[in-house]
């Protein structure tokens, strides 16, 4: 299974980025190979709208099954649940730390958006 | 003559100028049509108390997907500039609130799985006030895109001698949509640093649009002289200066037009009408 973590830089020691749609990178950890790769989300940082939806599309295309991030809005959540991607929210930590917390069963799955959409 | 009453800054007096000008022009026998294009917060009706005779629902096109035909190929999501479509493994997910109705998706769909649906964005109301025609658009609450409704409001005009479009504030799409294609723009400002800063932006905008324009200074004897100096330096005609009078503010607070109840203001608006006519003659 692949686990995506929103990160401020492209390494597992980087701090979690609390934003989903406009996080600079997704660290994607594969539990089968126990390795991580970074996916650049730069094209979404400047999106006028729908960044969360596009970010969800990126994760779906990458075959991700679990997302760990800080905040998810309503449209992104609708996209993620339609794509069958489970959402786990945590406010801080490095990508590595939040992954460990997830694997230790310390994070709870979120069943709804935790923040409002941006201006619509 | 079609004019737009606009401003950079909000709250400078666009509606005051639009309603009073329409009222006075009608009083002296001109055929007038006032259209409130500030569809996010139309407020001309407060001063005009119009009788609304027709209401029309305004819709924009949105994609509707036939899930049986959709193969999830992703062509529609790829062409969408507004991130309104996400492609799932089977089928697509559509976010109507992000859709601009451009029609890209239903044109590219190789399976012809997308048909054109519609979504209501607001209503258009037509009526009359003090004997002249009045139109306003009311955007549905929560709707983010005003221009499609503003276009419908503008289409409601049918060649009255004086057509006045009351614009939303600012210099973004809604204001530009309102000002497009008019004969002249009246930029209403107030003599404050904020008023001048936003007037400068509005002037840059109308110059780029190559529309004839002039300035109205509201509450002209309050604040600073810098707005007048700016207009002189930029050779922008000031067609009207409305004095900062308690009586004007009181009329406003009662929902009355100052030109209706204060003779001094009535004279000023008659002069504005003459100045506009002169400006139009000179430009021809």
HADDOCK unambig.tbl for C-alpha pairs under 7 A between the chains (distance, minus, plus):
assign (segid A and resid 49 and name CA) (segid B and resid 82 and name CA) 6.54 0.50 0.50
assign (segid A and resid 49 and name CA) (segid B and resid 83 and name CA) 6.81 0.50 0.50
assign (segid A and resid 50 and name CA) (segid B and resid 82 and name CA) 6.88 0.50 0.50
assign (segid A and resid 50 and name CA) (segid B and resid 83 and name CA) 5.00 0.50 0.50
assign (segid A and resid 50 and name CA) (segid B and resid 84 and name CA) 6.79 0.50 0.50
assign (segid A and resid 53 and name CA) (segid B and resid 83 and name CA) 6.87 0.50 0.50
assign (segid A and resid 53 and name CA) (segid B and resid 86 and name CA) 6.75 0.50 0.50
assign (segid A and resid 54 and name CA) (segid B and resid 83 and name CA) 6.58 0.50 0.50
assign (segid A and resid 57 and name CA) (segid B and resid 86 and name CA) 6.32 0.50 0.50
assign (segid A and resid 83 and name CA) (segid B and resid 88 and name CA) 6.16 0.50 0.50
assign (segid A and resid 120 and name CA) (segid B and resid 142 and name CA) 6.40 0.50 0.50
assign (segid A and resid 120 and name CA) (segid B and resid 144 and name CA) 6.23 0.50 0.50
